[in-house]
Amino acid sequence: MTQKLVIASRNNHKIEEMRRILEQGGLDIELVGTAKFPNLPDVEETGATFAANALLKARAVSEFTGLPTVGDDSGLCVDALNGMPGILSARWSGTHGNDRANLELILAQISQVPIDRRGASFVCAAAYVHPDGTEFVVEGQMPGTLIDAPRGENGFGYDPIFVPHGHEVTSAEMTSELKDSISHRGKALASLTIALKD
């Protein structure tokens, strides 16, 4: 029987990306999003780190569904902003999930920062929680540089203003395959896939 694995997210972009990466890893698992559980309460992300928030989500959803769960927390850490927005990335402009407002606020905040000081990293922590008590967290990072104006249609969040190190295009201009191979979430989920196979 194929094992079910719940992805603790309502973000369809993120669910699709995680599904793609985990399937590429060769796991024989049926992945389901939290939309399959309409009565699932929202989980408040009250942790002080990406790992803490990922665990909060995975534990709560696993407890509610009785199924193994992967929760992730990710965000953009900007050097010139002392690592912010970090865990506040999705609600940096004050409204959760308003990608355009978040992106525009970051651009305004770094507008006077020279290009050689615009280093940033995407960070992802992915937590696995099983109803039997097994749990672990893996992390991935993608370093890069922020640019002045959005480019590309393939990404979401801050992807259109982020150029990964070693590349000339933004994350939003990359193919899904290329982005998955170098992204913070791709690296974290690759480690997760290896751990699950073991």
Residue, then its C-alpha position, 0 to 999 in steps of 0.5 A: m500500500t502506498q504511504k500517504l504523506v501530508i504537506a503542511s501547507r495551503n500554498n499551492h505554489k509551494i505544494e506543487e514545488m514540494r510534490r515535484i521535488l519529492e517525486q523526482g527523489g523517487l519516493d513511492i508516496e502519495l502526497v496530499g495537501t492540507a486542502k484535503f482536511p477542511n476542518l484543519p485549524d490554522v497553525e500559528e507560526t510562533g517559533a523564532t527560527f525556520a526550524a521551529n516553525a516547520l516543526l510546529k506545522a508538521r506536529a500540528v498537522s500530523e496530530f490532526t490527520g494521524l499521518p506522517t507530515v512534512g512542514d516547511d518554513s522558508g524565507l529571504c534573509v537580506d544581508a543589508l537588513n541584518g537577515m530580515p525579513g527571515i521568518l517574517s518573509a511572507r508577511w513583511s508588508g503587514t499582510h500575509g501572502n501579499d507577494r507584490a507588497n512584500l517584494e515592493l517593500i524590500l526593493a524600497q528598503i534596499s534602493q540606496v544599497p550598492i549592488d555589491r552589498r545586496g547579498a541575500s539567501f533563501v533559507c528553507a527548513a523542512a520538518y518530518v513528523h511521524p505519528d510514532g514520534t519520529e521527527f527530524v529537520v533538514e535545512g537548505q540555503m540558496p545564496g544570491t544577490l538582489i536586483d533593482a526590478p522584478r524579472g521573470e514569471n515562473g517563480f513566486g514570492y521574492d523570486p523575481i528579484f533574486v539572482p542565485h550565485g553563479h547565474e545571470v537570471t532570477s529564480a523567476e526566469m529559471t525553468s522549474e528543473l533548474k530552480d529545483s536543483i539549486s534552490h533552498r527548498g530543493k536542497a532541503l527536500a533532497s536531504l529529506t528524501i534521502a532520510l526517508k529512504d533510509 
